């Protein structure tokens, strides 16, 4: 009889843990979809800006794959600053001090059109 109770407890714990893990997975995927829809429906905004800083963050380790995230800080005409995550190609083309038009959707970087110096 005690073996049946122990088996029932083990199965109950397994089911509970499975339900919790599936619930967390559904919550994370759902929040990603909601955020994507919110950002995708945002208007494309064009603003005059200047590149004032660049940085990159490398994660990973010796025996694992690495990933690099690129960030650029823009100073807008009103003096406010905005740091955006950008792709590696755009990161390589920008230089601190560049002036131009920043195109973004919410906090998504779309492109930066550099003004050519005269």
SULLIN-V637692 format. One record per pair of residues at least 4 apart in sequence whose C-alpha atoms are under 8 Angstrom apart, sorted by the first residue. I is the first residue (numbers start at 0). J is the second residue. D is the distance in whole Angstrom. If there is no record, write none. Layout:
i->I j->J d->D
i->I j->J d->D
//
This chain:
i->0 j->4 d->7
i->1 j->5 d->6
i->2 j->6 d->6
i->3 j->7 d->6
i->4 j->8 d->6
i->5 j->9 d->6
i->6 j->10 d->6
i->7 j->11 d->6
i->8 j->12 d->6
i->9 j->13 d->6
i->10 j->14 d->6
i->11 j->15 d->6
i->12 j->16 d->6
i->13 j->17 d->6
i->14 j->18 d->6
i->15 j->19 d->6
i->16 j->20 d->6
i->17 j->21 d->6
i->18 j->22 d->6
i->19 j->23 d->6
i->20 j->24 d->6
i->21 j->25 d->6
i->22 j->26 d->6
i->23 j->27 d->6
i->24 j->28 d->6
i->25 j->29 d->6
i->26 j->30 d->6
i->27 j->31 d->6
i->28 j->32 d->6
i->29 j->33 d->6
i->30 j->34 d->6
i->31 j->35 d->6
i->32 j->36 d->6
i->33 j->37 d->6
i->34 j->38 d->6
i->35 j->39 d->6
i->36 j->40 d->6
i->37 j->41 d->7
i->38 j->104 d->7
i->38 j->105 d->6
i->38 j->106 d->8
i->38 j->107 d->8
i->39 j->104 d->7
i->41 j->104 d->6
i->41 j->105 d->6
i->42 j->104 d->6
i->42 j->105 d->8
i->43 j->102 d->7
i->43 j->103 d->6
i->43 j->104 d->5
i->43 j->105 d->8
i->44 j->101 d->8
i->44 j->102 d->6
i->44 j->103 d->5
i->44 j->104 d->6
i->45 j->100 d->6
i->45 j->101 d->6
i->45 j->102 d->4
i->45 j->103 d->7
i->46 j->75 d->7
i->46 j->76 d->8
i->46 j->100 d->5
i->46 j->101 d->5
i->46 j->102 d->7
i->47 j->75 d->6
i->47 j->76 d->6
i->47 j->98 d->8
i->47 j->99 d->6
i->47 j->100 d->4
i->47 j->101 d->6
i->48 j->73 d->6
i->48 j->74 d->5
i->48 j->75 d->4
i->48 j->76 d->6
i->48 j->98 d->6
i->48 j->99 d->6
i->48 j->100 d->6
i->48 j->101 d->6
i->49 j->73 d->5
i->49 j->74 d->5
i->49 j->75 d->7
i->49 j->95 d->8
i->49 j->96 d->6
i->49 j->97 d->6
i->49 j->98 d->4
i->49 j->99 d->6
i->50 j->71 d->7
i->50 j->72 d->6
i->50 j->73 d->5
i->50 j->74 d->6
i->50 j->93 d->8
i->50 j->94 d->7
i->50 j->95 d->5
i->50 j->96 d->5
i->50 j->97 d->5
i->50 j->98 d->7
i->51 j->71 d->8
i->51 j->72 d->6
i->51 j->73 d->6
i->51 j->74 d->6
i->51 j->95 d->5
i->51 j->96 d->6
i->51 j->97 d->8
i->52 j->71 d->6
i->52 j->72 d->5
i->52 j->73 d->7
i->52 j->95 d->6
i->53 j->69 d->8
i->53 j->70 d->6
i->53 j->71 d->4
i->53 j->72 d->6
i->53 j->90 d->8
i->53 j->95 d->7
i->54 j->69 d->6
i->54 j->70 d->5
i->54 j->71 d->6
i->55 j->67 d->7
i->55 j->68 d->6
i->55 j->69 d->4
i->55 j->70 d->6
i->56 j->67 d->6
i->56 j->68 d->5
i->56 j->69 d->7
i->57 j->65 d->7
i->57 j->66 d->6
i->57 j->67 d->4
i->57 j->68 d->6
i->58 j->65 d->5
i->58 j->66 d->5
i->58 j->67 d->6
i->59 j->63 d->6
i->59 j->64 d->6
i->59 j->65 d->4
i->59 j->66 d->6
i->60 j->64 d->7
i->60 j->65 d->6
i->68 j->84 d->7
i->68 j->85 d->8
i->68 j->86 d->8
i->68 j->87 d->8
i->69 j->84 d->6
i->69 j->85 d->6
i->69 j->86 d->6
i->69 j->87 d->6
i->69 j->90 d->7
i->70 j->82 d->6
i->70 j->83 d->6
i->70 j->84 d->5
i->70 j->85 d->6
i->70 j->90 d->8
i->71 j->82 d->5
i->71 j->83 d->6
i->71 j->84 d->7
i->71 j->85 d->7
i->71 j->90 d->7
i->72 j->80 d->7
i->72 j->81 d->6
i->72 j->82 d->4
i->72 j->83 d->6
i->73 j->80 d->6
i->73 j->81 d->5
i->73 j->82 d->6
i->74 j->78 d->6
i->74 j->79 d->6
i->74 j->80 d->4
i->74 j->81 d->7
i->75 j->79 d->5
i->75 j->80 d->6
i->75 j->81 d->8
i->83 j->106 d->6
i->83 j->107 d->7
i->83 j->108 d->6
i->84 j->107 d->7
i->84 j->108 d->7
i->85 j->89 d->7
i->85 j->90 d->6
i->85 j->108 d->6
i->86 j->90 d->6
i->87 j->91 d->6
i->88 j->92 d->7
i->89 j->93 d->6
i->89 j->110 d->8
i->93 j->97 d->7
i->97 j->113 d->7
i->97 j->114 d->8
i->98 j->113 d->6
i->98 j->114 d->6
i->99 j->111 d->7
i->99 j->112 d->5
i->99 j->113 d->4
i->99 j->114 d->5
i->100 j->111 d->6
i->100 j->112 d->5
i->100 j->113 d->7
i->100 j->114 d->8
i->101 j->108 d->8
i->101 j->109 d->8
i->101 j->110 d->6
i->101 j->111 d->5
i->101 j->112 d->7
i->102 j->108 d->7
i->102 j->109 d->5
i->102 j->110 d->5
i->102 j->111 d->6
i->103 j->107 d->5
i->103 j->108 d->5
i->103 j->109 d->5
i->103 j->110 d->7
i->104 j->108 d->7
i->104 j->109 d->7
//
